Amino acid sequence: MVDETARVARSAGHRNVLLLGTRFTMENGYYAGRLGTAGLDVVIPDADERETIQAFQEQASQGITPPDAAAWFAALWARYPECEAAVLACTELPGLIDADTAPLALLDPLKIQCAAAFGFAIG
């Protein structure tokens, strides 16, 4: 999944990506390391931002849409202008982010993996 996401990012011409996900995903190094090995510069949000993203993710996993999430993510993009894309490495995040107003490409690894599996299946 990570390798396919990196391939899609690179083929779209992205070099700098903002990695978003659960705190574990953002901090443990696996996801960032694989993206980096594929030639991407990976930016991880700062500790306070990771804490907020984790809180949003936990609420979303319980079916609660935090009312301030869309505005918070809109402000997040402005803090990372060097990033051309954001990797949404958590299944709840796409539902919290307004893709129509995001100034950078949003890469959803789950959708990317499904598209790759479908492409493989149909040959």
C-alpha positions, 0 to 999 in steps of 0.5 A: 500500500505504501509503495503504491502510494509512493508510485502514484505520488511520484508519477504525479510529480510530487516530491514533498508529501505531508504524512497524516494518519494516526499518531503511531503511523506518523511517529513509528517511521515505517510509513515515512521510511518507505515513502522516503526510500521511494524518493519522496521528502516526507514531512511529519506534523509537529507533536501538537498537530499529531495530537490533534490529528489523533483526537480527530481520528479517534472521534471519527472512528466513533462516528463523530465528525469534529465540527472544527476538523475541516477548518483545522486542516485548512489551517494545517495546509498553510503551515506546510507550503512546501508540501505538494500532496498529503498522504491520508494514511488513516481511513477516517481522515478523508471524511474529515478533510474537504478535498475541494478546498485543499490546496494540495493533492490528497493521496488516499492509500486505501483508494490507491491500493483498491485501484491497483488491485482492480487494475491487476485483476483485470490484467 
